[in-house]
Amino acid sequence: MAGRRNAAREESPMEKQSQPEAKERKRRTQAERTALSDQRMFEAAISLINERGTQKTTLKEIGELAGYSRGLANYRFGSKENLLDELFTRFDKRWKAHLQSHVAGQAGIAALRAAARALRNFLKLESSYMRAMYVLWYESLGHESAIRNRLADHHDVYRKDAAKWLRQGIASGEIDPGISPEQFAVQYCSFIFGTVYQWLVKAEALDLDALFDDYDSNTIKLLSKGAT
């Protein structure tokens, strides 16, 4: 019962700034209020993970930073692992939509180039979210967890996508058939995740535009049929 009473107090006292705002909140449906509180808790989780990592971030702190009662995050998600898993799911949906917006209708070398540009742009547009998710993923590698297993599945998908795009280029005649799609896929993902790792360590040390432009040019030169 205590958890349900907490859920009824989702509105933060800090939000009570004016009568129009209070009336607007009253017009929200329960589903809208739930979605809003969830979003604020996910934003709080991202902030705390970036500040101190996942191990030192608690559900209680997430709820409080979001401006809600101490027990709301626990009431809503049940455990920190559940909240982080949902954060992963939301990130994955956002990334896939972003990637699709770049790659849709592309094949072969064009798809590989578009996918690389998608990552460069996502690093700029979603830098806080990206940093939090990669901290979460790297910290999950030290122990068996649902997130680690999901991450392994995602890496399989990334390699399969890269291999598929390369096969398309071979089939169309633009890519040298002597290049192994599977081996190239590993190298392609190594560039992607290696770049993100270096960006996490010291973002200001990387010129993302120059880096991705250089990789783009070198990838085309390497893959194109007849390149020397």
C-alpha positions, 0 to 999 in steps of 0.5 A: 500500500505504501508504494501505491500511495507514493505513486499518487504523489508523483508530482514534484513540489518543485513543479508547482510554480503557477496556476496555469501549470497546475491546471495543465498537470490536472488535465494530464491522464494517468498514462501521461503522468506515468510516462512523464515520471518515467522519462524524468527518472530515466533522465535522472538515471543517465545523469547519475550513471555519467557522474558515478557509474551504475554500481553507485547509483541507487533507485532511491537517488534516481527517484529523488533526483527526478523530483519524486518520492523516494519509493516511486522508482522502486514501485515502478520498476521493482529493481535497479536492474529492471530500470537499467534494462528498460533504459537499454530498451529505450536507447536501442529503439532510439538508436535503431530509428536514428540508424534507419533514418540514415541507412534506409534505401542504401546498400553496399558501400553507401549503406556502410558510409551512411551507418558510420555517419549515423554514429557520428551524428548520434555521438553529437546529438545524444552524447549524454545518453550514449555515454551512460549506455556505454558505461552501463555496457562496459560495467556489465562485462565483469559479471553475468547479467541480462544486459551483458547477454543482450549486448552480445546479441546486439553485437551479433546483429551489428556484424551481420548488418555490416556483412550484409552491406558488404555482400550487397556491394559484391553482388552489385559489382562495386566491391572486390569479391576477394574481401571477406564479409565476415572479417570486414564486419569485425573490422568495421565494428572494431572501428565503431566501438573503438572510436566510441571507447576513445570518445568516452575516455577523452572526447575532446581528443577526437575530431569526430568529423575529420575522423569519420571523413578519413575513415569514409575515404579509406573504406571506399578506397579499400573496398572498391573493386579495382582499388590499389 
